[in-house]
Amino acid sequence: MRVTSPVALKEWAVLCARLEAGEQSVLVRKGGIREPRAPGQAPTFSPEHRGFWLLPTFFHAREPGRDVDLAPAARARLPQVLADAPPPGVLRLRLWAEVDLALEVHDLAALDRLGDRHGLDAGCVADRFAYRKPGLWVLFLRTYRSGQVSEIADRAEYAGCHSWVDLAEEVTGDVEPVLSDREHAERRADLRSALGDR
């Protein structure tokens, strides 16, 4: 499948590595302090794009003590992910994602039932859930791997605490799904069951 887009979603590089390896299909999002906001409202994440590139980030992963935000399986991957990081000024895009299901969840117990499907520690999820206004977005993704890594220049406007990035140019790639249709469908059903969303 050939895809083209100038849009990317920023996510921890270690979680991108797990998506690429087929170890997870779920992300949870709250939104950063630089997310768009309505007048008088707190910034908030919105799943405004159906298909996008995943932009691996390393900033939080390099902060001392932030690895406790990761579930043990994700934390174990972190040293290798950091060792494989691109040089400063370079970004590498190799994963395309499509949102299959996006649910705004306002019940922390439901999020607890997800276990470590999203790669984050339960304490991190609880903190994100409670921040500003209770709730988190759960994104169930169909992830695709490109046969060729696209290297692009990092830019100042890509930095900061926001989810969506408008890239300076469109990125095109030929991609293949990480999971089979059957595996993906099974995970989707499992997620809906865990969240009580039939």
N, C-alpha and C positions, 0 to 999 in steps of 0.2 A: 504494500500500500504506500502510495506517495503522498506526503503531507507537506504543507507549506503554511507558515504562520509567523508573525512578528511578536507573538505573545508568549510569555513564559511565566510559570509559577515558581516562586522561590521556595525551596525546601532544603532542610539539612541534607548535606551530601550523604551522610550515613543512611538516612531513610530512602534517599534515591537509590543507593546501592542495594538496599533490601527490595525495593520495587523491581529493580532490574534483575535481581536473582530470583524473583517470584516468591520471596519470603513474606511479602505483605501486599495488600491491595487497597488498604485503607489509610487515609490521612485524616487527622482532626485539625481544625483551624479555628482560631479566634480572631485573628487579625492584629496587625501591629499598630503602633502609635501613629504611623503615617498613612493609614488606610483612608480612603475617601470618607467623608462624613456629611450628613445633612446638617443644616444650621441648627445649633444648639444641641446636637446629638454627639455621642461618643463615636470615634472611628470604629468601623465594623467591617468584617470580611463579608464578601458576597461571592458566590460561585457563578460569576458573570460570564465565564467562558466554558464552552463544552469541550473543546480540544485545545491543547497547548503543549509547549515544550516544558520540561522540568529543568529548572535552573539550580544546580547543586550549590549550596552555600556552606561556608566553613567558619564563618565568624563566631557563632555561638559555640561551635564544637571546640574551638581553640581557647575559649574562656576557661580559666581554672575552675574546676568543680561543676561545670555545666553538664558533664557526662552523666551525672546522677539523674538528669531529666530523661535519660534513655532507659528503655527496658534492657535487661541483661543481655539478650541476644543481639540487640542493636549496639550496645556498649562494647561487646566483644569485637564487633566489626570496625570500631572507630579507629584504632591505630593504623590499620591497613588503608582505610579510606583517607586518612590524613597524609599518609606516606605517598599516596597516589595523586594528591592534589596537584592541579596545574600550577605553573609558576605565576607569580603576581602579575596582574594585568591581563590574564587570559581566563576565559570561561569556556568550559567544554559542555556541549549539549549532545546527548545521545539518546535521551528518553522522551518519547511522546506519550501523552496521557489523554484519555477521554473520560469525562465524568459519566459514569453509568447511573449513579444514584447520589443525590445530595440531600441530606436530612439535617435540619437544625434540631438538635437534641437539648431539651431543657430538664432532663432527669439524669442526675449524676449516677444513680444506680444502674441505669441502662448503659451508660458509658463504661461502668465497672465490668459489665458482662462482656465487653469486648476483649477483656484481658489485654494481651500485648499485640493484638492484631495491627495496631498503628505504630508500634515500635517505641512508644513512650512509656515511661514509668507512671504508675497510678497516681503518685503524688503530683507529678507534672500536669497530668490531665485534670486533676482536681483543682490545682491552682489556676490553670487556664480557664476552666469552667467558671470559677468564682470571680474572675477578673472583670471589673466594671459591672456587667450585667450577666447573671447566670445563663449558661448555655454554650454550646460548641457546635460547629458544623462538622458533620461526618461525611467525608467524600469517599465513595467507592469508585476506584479507578480501573479502567482497562489500560494497562501499560504496554507500550510497544518499544522495542529496541531497534535503533538504527544500526545499519551495517557499517556506517562511517561516522566518526565523531566530528561534529562541527565545532571548530574553534573560533571564537569571536573575541573581540577586544572588550575588556571590562570598561564600564563608563561610570562616571560619578553618579549619574541619575539612577543607576541600577542599585546603588547602595541604600542602606537605611531599612527601617522596620516597616516594610509594606510587602504585600503578597504578590501582586501582579506587576510584571515588568513589560513595558512596551519596548521591544528591542529596536535598535537603530535600523535594522534591515530584516527582511523576512529570512527565515531559515527553512531550508527544504531538505527532506530526507526520505529515503525508502525504508520503511519500518515493518517489523514483524511482531506479532503479539508475543508477550512473554509467556502467557498461559494459554492453554488450549481453550476452545469454546466450552468444553465440559467442565474443566477446572474453574473457569471464570464463573460459570453459572452456579456451580456448587458453592463457591465462596459468596456469591451474591445472596443465595438462599440462606446460607449460614449467618450472614450479617443481618439480614432482615429478621431472622428468627431471634438472634441475640438482642436486637433492639425492640422486639415486639412489634415490628412493622410488617404486617402481612400484605 
